[in-house]
C-alpha cells in the first residue's frame, strides 16, 4: 500500500503524511518548488521507517498528478490519497491577474479531480481520498478569493466523487481546519500573520488556536475501517470558532 500527498513536503501536508506513514510504506510527496524542503521532509519520513519519494509537480494539471502517482512503484496499490497543495494569489477576485488566479483555482480545487483520475486505477478498495479545505470556501475572507473559490469547487467535487466512487469502496472526505501558522497563511497575510493568528486564537470559544495534534487523530480515524460509512463529508476542526459571526 502507498500514500500519495500533494503539498506533502511542508506544513499540514507533511504532518498528515507523517501521521499516515508506516515502516515499509511508500509515501509519495508532491511539491511545487524548494527541493531542500522536500529533502528534509523525506528525511523525516525515512527516519520513521517509511519509503518516501518527493516529486516536483504542478497540481493544477493532469500531467502533474500523473507524475506524482507514477512515483509509486508499479503494482503497489494506493491506499490514501491526500490533496493538500495550495496556491495563494492575494487580492480581490476582480483585481487579481487572470492567469495566476485561474492557475490557483485549478491547484486549490480542480487538482483534486486530476489526482483522483490519475490514482483511481491503482486505488485499493477501502481507500480514502482526503481533501484539505477551509471556511473560505463558504464565507468571504478578504484577499482569499483565489483559495476560497478553489476550495468551494473542491468541496463540490468531494460530494460528486463520493457518490461516483462509493461502489468501488473508496471514500472521499474533506477536512476543514481553523487557521494554522502555515506558508499559505503567511503569504496571504504577510506582516499581519502573527497578529491574525493571535486574534483568531483569542476569539475561539476553545480559548486557543488549532494545533496539528487537534486534527491528526481525525485523519487517522478517516483512514481506518471504522470510518467505512463516512463519505462525502466536510469535517471541521475549529474549536467552535466557525460558529461565530
C-alpha positions as CSV (number, residue, x, y, z in Angstrom):
1,X,0.0,0.0,0.0
2,X,1.1,3.6,-0.6
3,X,0.1,7.1,0.5
4,X,0.1,10.0,-2.0
5,X,0.1,13.6,-0.8
6,X,0.1,16.8,-2.8
7,X,1.7,19.7,-0.9
8,X,3.2,17.0,1.3
9,X,6.7,18.4,2.0
10,X,5.7,21.1,4.5
11,X,3.0,22.3,6.9
12,X,-0.3,20.4,7.1
13,X,0.5,18.1,4.2
14,X,3.7,16.9,5.8
15,X,2.0,16.4,9.2
16,X,-0.7,14.3,7.5
17,X,1.9,12.3,5.5
18,X,3.9,11.6,8.8
19,X,0.7,10.5,10.6
20,X,-0.2,8.1,7.8
21,X,3.3,6.8,7.2
22,X,4.3,3.3,8.5
23,X,7.5,1.3,8.3
24,X,8.0,0.0,4.7
25,X,5.1,2.1,3.3
26,X,5.7,4.2,0.2
27,X,4.8,7.8,0.7
28,X,4.8,10.0,-2.4
29,X,5.1,13.7,-1.7
30,X,4.2,16.3,-4.3
31,X,5.7,19.8,-4.2
32,X,5.9,22.8,-6.5
33,X,9.4,24.1,-5.6
34,X,12.1,24.2,-2.9
35,X,14.0,20.9,-3.2
36,X,15.8,21.4,0.1
37,X,12.5,21.4,2.0
38,X,11.4,18.3,0.1
39,X,14.7,16.6,1.0
40,X,14.1,17.4,4.7
41,X,10.6,16.1,4.6
42,X,11.8,12.8,3.1
43,X,14.5,12.5,5.8
44,X,11.8,12.9,8.5
45,X,9.6,10.1,7.0
46,X,12.6,7.9,6.3
47,X,13.6,8.2,10.0
48,X,10.2,6.7,10.8
49,X,10.9,3.7,8.5
50,X,8.7,4.9,5.6
51,X,9.9,4.9,2.0
52,X,9.4,8.5,0.9
53,X,9.8,9.9,-2.6
54,X,9.3,13.6,-3.4
55,X,8.2,14.7,-6.9
56,X,8.3,18.3,-8.2
57,X,4.9,18.7,-9.9
58,X,2.1,21.1,-10.8
59,X,-1.1,20.1,-9.0
60,X,-3.1,22.2,-11.4
61,X,-2.6,19.8,-14.3
62,X,-3.5,16.2,-15.1
63,X,0.1,15.6,-16.1
64,X,1.4,16.8,-12.7
65,X,-0.9,14.4,-10.9
66,X,0.1,11.5,-13.2
67,X,3.8,12.2,-12.5
68,X,3.2,12.0,-8.7
69,X,1.2,8.8,-8.8
70,X,3.8,7.3,-11.2
71,X,6.4,7.7,-8.4
72,X,4.6,4.8,-6.5
73,X,6.3,1.5,-7.6
74,X,4.5,-0.4,-10.2
75,X,2.0,-2.9,-8.9
76,X,1.7,-1.2,-5.5
77,X,-1.8,-0.1,-4.7
78,X,-2.6,3.4,-3.4
79,X,-4.5,3.3,-0.1
80,X,-4.6,7.0,0.9
81,X,-4.8,9.9,-1.5
82,X,-4.5,13.4,0.0
83,X,-4.8,16.7,-1.8
84,X,-3.2,19.4,0.3
85,X,-1.5,21.6,-2.2
86,X,-2.5,25.2,-2.1
87,X,-1.6,28.3,-4.1
88,X,-2.4,31.8,-2.9
89,X,-2.8,34.8,-5.1
90,X,-3.6,37.6,-2.6
91,X,-6.1,40.2,-3.6
92,X,-9.8,40.6,-4.6
93,X,-11.5,38.5,-7.2
94,X,-11.7,41.5,-9.5
95,X,-8.1,42.8,-9.2
96,X,-6.1,39.5,-9.4
97,X,-4.1,38.7,-12.5
98,X,-6.5,36.5,-14.5
99,X,-4.0,33.8,-15.4
100,X,-2.5,33.5,-12.0
101,X,-6.0,33.4,-10.4
102,X,-7.1,30.6,-12.8
103,X,-4.0,28.6,-12.0
104,X,-4.5,29.0,-8.3
105,X,-8.1,27.9,-8.5
106,X,-7.0,24.9,-10.5
107,X,-4.4,23.9,-7.9
108,X,-6.8,24.5,-5.0
109,X,-9.8,22.8,-6.4
110,X,-9.6,21.1,-9.8
111,X,-6.4,19.5,-8.7
112,X,-8.4,17.1,-6.6
113,X,-10.1,15.7,-9.7
114,X,-6.8,15.3,-11.5
115,X,-5.3,13.5,-8.6
116,X,-8.2,11.1,-8.3
117,X,-8.3,10.3,-12.0
118,X,-4.6,9.6,-12.0
119,X,-4.7,7.3,-9.0
120,X,-8.0,5.6,-9.4
121,X,-6.8,2.6,-11.4
122,X,-4.5,1.8,-8.5
123,X,-6.7,2.7,-5.6
124,X,-7.4,-0.1,-3.1
125,X,-10.9,-0.9,-2.0
126,X,-11.4,0.6,1.4
127,X,-9.1,3.5,0.5
128,X,-9.6,7.2,1.3
129,X,-9.4,10.4,-0.7
130,X,-8.9,13.3,1.7
131,X,-9.2,17.0,0.6
132,X,-8.0,19.8,2.7
133,X,-10.4,22.8,2.7
134,X,-11.2,25.8,4.8
135,X,-14.1,28.1,5.8
136,X,-13.1,30.4,3.0
137,X,-14.9,28.1,0.5
138,X,-18.2,29.0,2.2
139,X,-17.7,32.6,3.6
140,X,-15.9,35.6,2.2
141,X,-12.4,36.3,3.6
142,X,-10.8,39.4,2.3
143,X,-7.9,38.7,-0.1
144,X,-8.7,35.0,0.0
145,X,-10.6,34.6,-3.3
146,X,-8.0,32.6,-5.2
147,X,-8.2,30.0,-2.4
148,X,-11.8,30.3,-1.4
149,X,-13.2,29.8,-4.9
150,X,-10.9,26.8,-5.4
151,X,-12.0,25.3,-2.1
152,X,-15.7,25.8,-2.9
153,X,-15.0,23.9,-6.2
154,X,-13.1,21.2,-4.3
155,X,-15.9,20.7,-1.7
156,X,-18.4,20.2,-4.5
157,X,-16.1,17.6,-6.1
158,X,-15.9,15.8,-2.8
159,X,-19.6,15.2,-2.9
160,X,-19.8,14.2,-6.5
161,X,-16.7,11.9,-6.2
162,X,-18.0,10.3,-3.1
163,X,-21.1,9.1,-5.0
164,X,-19.2,8.0,-8.1
165,X,-16.6,6.1,-6.0
166,X,-18.8,4.5,-3.4
167,X,-19.4,1.4,-5.5
168,X,-15.6,1.0,-5.7
169,X,-15.3,1.0,-1.9
170,X,-13.3,4.3,-2.0
171,X,-14.4,7.1,0.4
172,X,-14.0,10.8,-0.2
173,X,-14.0,13.4,2.6
174,X,-12.8,16.9,3.2
175,X,-11.1,18.2,6.3
176,X,-11.6,21.9,7.2
177,X,-9.2,23.4,9.7
178,X,-9.0,26.6,11.7
179,X,-6.2,29.0,11.0
180,X,-2.7,27.4,11.5
181,X,0.7,29.0,11.0
182,X,1.4,27.8,7.5
183,X,3.3,29.2,4.5
184,X,-0.1,29.8,2.7
185,X,-1.4,31.9,5.7
186,X,1.8,33.9,5.8
187,X,1.7,34.5,2.0
188,X,-1.9,35.8,2.4
189,X,-1.4,37.9,5.4
190,X,2.2,39.0,5.2
191,X,3.2,41.1,8.2
192,X,-0.2,40.8,9.7
193,X,0.1,37.0,10.1
194,X,1.2,36.9,13.7
195,X,-1.4,39.3,14.8
196,X,-4.2,37.5,12.9
197,X,-3.2,34.1,14.4
198,X,-3.2,35.6,17.9
199,X,-6.6,37.3,17.3
200,X,-8.2,34.2,15.9
201,X,-7.0,32.2,18.9
202,X,-8.3,34.8,21.3
203,X,-11.7,34.8,19.7
204,X,-12.1,31.0,19.7
205,X,-14.6,29.5,22.2
206,X,-11.9,26.9,22.9
207,X,-9.6,29.6,24.2
208,X,-6.8,28.8,21.7
209,X,-5.9,28.2,18.1
210,X,-5.9,24.9,16.3
211,X,-2.7,22.8,16.5
212,X,-1.6,19.9,14.4
213,X,-2.4,17.4,17.1
214,X,-6.0,18.5,17.0
215,X,-6.8,17.2,13.6
216,X,-4.3,14.3,13.1
217,X,-6.4,11.8,15.2
218,X,-9.3,12.6,12.9
219,X,-7.2,11.9,9.8
220,X,-6.2,8.5,11.3
221,X,-9.9,7.7,12.0
222,X,-10.9,8.6,8.5
223,X,-8.2,6.4,7.1
224,X,-9.3,3.4,9.3
225,X,-12.0,0.8,8.7
226,X,-14.0,2.4,11.5
227,X,-14.9,5.2,9.1
228,X,-16.2,2.9,6.4
229,X,-19.6,4.7,6.2
230,X,-18.2,8.2,6.4
231,X,-18.0,9.7,2.9
232,X,-18.9,12.9,1.1
233,X,-18.5,15.0,4.3
234,X,-16.7,18.2,5.2
235,X,-15.4,17.7,8.8
236,X,-14.4,20.9,10.6
237,X,-11.8,21.3,13.3
238,X,-12.2,24.9,14.5
239,X,-12.7,24.7,18.2
240,X,-16.1,26.4,17.7
241,X,-14.6,29.5,16.0
242,X,-16.6,28.8,12.9
243,X,-19.8,29.3,14.9
244,X,-19.1,33.0,15.5
245,X,-20.0,35.8,13.1
